[in-house]
Amino acid sequence: MTQFSIELLNFLAQKQDIDEFLRYSLETAMNDLLPAELSAFLGYEPYDKVGYNSGNSRNGNFTPALIPAYGRRDDHLEAYLIKTP
């Protein structure tokens, strides 16, 4: 069993709202993908010397959070990892 299946079974056993579980799972997955997408966009990993004095230094971090229930608030950015219909 995967970690996702175990968490889903626990969630269902406690008779909690499935929408909240799916929202949490989607948020976790997106927050794991955001740093990888940033590395791909910038072309270098965190703490890599390539980024020094380039104007795109990765000097700081934040904990990303998926604000809306399912998706972006406005659709002005193109999604590279997950295409929306």
Backbone bond lengths (Angstrom), bond angles and torsions (degrees), N, CA, C in turn:
res aa  C-N    CA-C-N  psi(-1)  N-CA   C-N-CA  omega(-1)  CA-C   N-CA-C  phi
1 M - - - 1.457 - - 1.525 109.68 -
2 T 1.304 114.90 143.37 1.462 119.41 177.34 1.524 109.57 -86.30
3 Q 1.321 115.42 167.44 1.464 120.43 178.03 1.528 110.08 -61.98
4 F 1.332 116.84 -37.58 1.465 121.18 178.32 1.523 111.01 -60.73
5 S 1.349 117.62 -45.17 1.471 120.64 -179.40 1.517 111.66 -64.51
6 I 1.323 116.11 -39.54 1.466 119.92 179.73 1.520 110.24 -64.63
7 E 1.341 116.43 -45.15 1.465 119.68 179.10 1.523 110.92 -64.54
8 L 1.335 117.42 -39.02 1.463 120.87 178.69 1.527 110.89 -63.56
9 L 1.318 117.41 -44.79 1.469 120.40 178.29 1.521 111.67 -62.56
10 N 1.331 117.01 -41.97 1.465 120.07 177.27 1.519 110.88 -62.88
11 F 1.315 116.76 -40.69 1.455 121.63 -179.38 1.524 110.58 -64.42
12 L 1.331 116.11 -44.01 1.465 120.34 179.46 1.525 111.56 -69.25
13 A 1.323 117.56 -35.37 1.464 121.10 179.01 1.521 111.16 -64.78
14 Q 1.331 116.60 -32.16 1.468 120.68 179.46 1.525 111.99 -86.02
15 K 1.339 116.47 0.66 1.472 123.27 178.31 1.525 111.86 56.60
16 Q 1.329 115.19 44.03 1.459 120.06 177.10 1.526 109.45 -93.53
17 D 1.326 116.22 167.59 1.461 122.74 -176.97 1.529 110.66 -67.55
18 I 1.327 116.66 124.54 1.467 121.09 -177.91 1.525 111.17 -67.42
19 D 1.339 118.17 -30.50 1.466 120.88 178.46 1.521 111.04 -61.58
20 E 1.316 116.62 -38.91 1.471 120.07 179.06 1.527 110.40 -66.78
21 F 1.325 117.75 -38.54 1.463 120.53 177.68 1.522 110.89 -64.57
22 L 1.334 117.05 -44.23 1.463 120.30 179.53 1.526 111.09 -65.58
23 R 1.328 117.84 -39.26 1.458 121.32 177.66 1.519 110.29 -62.23
24 Y 1.329 116.43 -44.64 1.466 121.29 179.54 1.532 110.94 -63.87
25 S 1.332 116.87 -42.31 1.468 120.80 -179.89 1.524 111.18 -65.47
26 L 1.330 116.78 -42.12 1.461 121.05 178.04 1.523 110.81 -65.07
27 E 1.318 116.72 -42.24 1.466 120.95 178.70 1.527 110.85 -61.66
28 T 1.321 117.27 -44.02 1.463 121.32 179.30 1.526 111.05 -62.59
29 A 1.325 116.49 -44.54 1.470 120.29 179.94 1.524 111.15 -63.97
30 M 1.319 117.59 -44.61 1.467 120.85 -179.83 1.520 111.05 -65.01
31 N 1.324 117.32 -40.72 1.464 120.19 179.64 1.523 111.78 -67.04
32 D 1.319 117.91 -27.21 1.463 120.83 174.96 1.527 111.07 -76.11
33 L 1.333 117.19 -31.10 1.460 121.20 -178.35 1.528 113.32 -80.47
34 L 1.326 118.16 -27.98 1.466 120.77 -175.73 1.528 113.61 -58.24
35 P 1.335 120.62 -46.44 1.474 118.98 178.52 1.530 112.67 -63.14
36 A 1.319 117.72 -35.60 1.469 120.66 178.34 1.524 110.45 -67.53
37 E 1.322 116.84 -39.14 1.461 120.16 178.48 1.530 110.54 -66.54
38 L 1.325 117.55 -38.20 1.464 120.94 177.77 1.521 110.75 -63.94
39 S 1.320 117.52 -42.47 1.468 121.03 177.72 1.526 110.90 -62.26
40 A 1.326 117.16 -41.52 1.464 120.69 179.34 1.522 110.86 -66.91
41 F 1.317 117.42 -38.75 1.463 121.35 -179.10 1.523 111.34 -68.47
42 L 1.334 117.09 -44.61 1.464 120.88 -178.46 1.520 112.42 -77.66
43 G 1.317 116.97 -27.57 1.455 120.57 178.62 1.509 114.29 90.30
44 Y 1.324 117.97 10.65 1.463 121.21 176.74 1.518 109.70 -155.09
45 E 1.330 115.00 157.73 1.460 122.35 -178.41 1.531 110.22 -84.14
46 P 1.341 117.72 164.26 1.464 119.65 174.97 1.528 110.75 -58.57
47 Y 1.309 116.59 143.94 1.473 125.08 177.84 1.525 112.66 67.94
48 D 1.331 118.26 12.35 1.461 121.34 177.29 1.525 108.78 -80.81
49 K 1.304 117.40 139.34 1.463 122.15 -177.22 1.527 112.68 -67.55
50 V 1.315 117.88 -18.28 1.463 121.27 179.91 1.529 111.08 -59.74
51 G 1.314 117.63 -33.77 1.453 121.23 -175.53 1.513 115.41 -82.01
52 Y 1.324 118.92 -11.08 1.462 121.09 -177.16 1.520 110.98 -66.25
53 N 1.331 115.99 133.93 1.466 124.38 178.98 1.527 112.99 57.77
54 S 1.302 117.38 27.61 1.466 120.40 178.41 1.522 111.70 -99.68
55 G 1.317 117.18 -7.73 1.454 120.71 -175.02 1.517 112.62 89.74
56 N 1.313 116.72 -11.88 1.462 121.92 178.67 1.517 111.06 -116.83
57 S 1.315 117.88 32.89 1.461 120.36 -178.62 1.522 110.05 -61.49
58 R 1.308 115.45 140.07 1.464 120.79 -179.80 1.520 107.79 -92.76
59 N 1.310 116.69 74.52 1.451 121.53 -173.74 1.524 111.03 -102.31
60 G 1.267 116.48 73.93 1.454 120.68 178.49 1.510 109.88 138.88
61 N 1.305 115.44 168.60 1.451 118.97 177.95 1.510 109.20 -150.27
62 F 1.287 115.08 168.27 1.448 122.13 177.32 1.513 107.64 -148.94
63 T 1.296 115.31 159.87 1.454 120.14 176.58 1.519 107.76 -90.22
64 P 1.335 117.52 110.49 1.455 119.00 -178.93 1.523 110.74 -68.87
65 A 1.299 115.57 150.90 1.458 120.33 178.76 1.518 108.90 -141.51
66 L 1.301 116.15 136.18 1.450 121.75 176.55 1.521 106.81 -84.23
67 I 1.317 117.48 108.37 1.459 121.60 -172.37 1.530 112.71 -75.33
68 P 1.333 119.50 -53.95 1.461 117.87 -177.07 1.526 112.58 -74.74
69 A 1.315 115.52 167.65 1.461 119.99 -178.12 1.528 111.40 -62.09
70 Y 1.325 118.19 -48.31 1.468 121.85 179.59 1.524 109.33 -144.51
71 G 1.317 117.43 87.47 1.455 119.98 172.67 1.508 114.61 120.32
72 R 1.347 114.63 -166.78 1.457 121.61 -177.01 1.521 110.32 -87.29
73 R 1.342 115.48 157.31 1.454 119.59 178.06 1.519 111.49 -74.93
74 D 1.309 117.68 -40.03 1.457 120.58 175.06 1.520 108.09 -131.86
75 D 1.291 116.13 157.66 1.461 119.78 -170.91 1.522 111.33 -106.73
76 H 1.343 117.54 47.48 1.458 119.76 -177.97 1.525 113.04 -93.80
77 L 1.327 119.25 -6.88 1.459 122.35 178.17 1.518 109.86 -110.16
78 E 1.325 115.61 142.03 1.460 119.24 177.37 1.524 109.47 -83.64
79 A 1.318 116.94 131.87 1.461 121.53 179.27 1.521 108.81 -82.28
80 Y 1.328 117.11 126.74 1.456 121.15 -179.70 1.522 111.73 -92.96
81 L 1.318 118.05 -36.20 1.454 120.57 -176.25 1.522 112.27 -85.41
82 I 1.322 116.05 -41.86 1.460 120.51 -177.50 1.519 107.68 -127.46
83 K 1.300 117.20 112.86 1.463 121.44 178.95 1.520 109.25 -79.50
84 T 1.337 116.02 133.89 1.455 120.77 177.13 1.521 108.55 -96.76
85 P 1.324 117.66 145.63 1.475 119.98 -178.28 1.509 112.03 -71.00
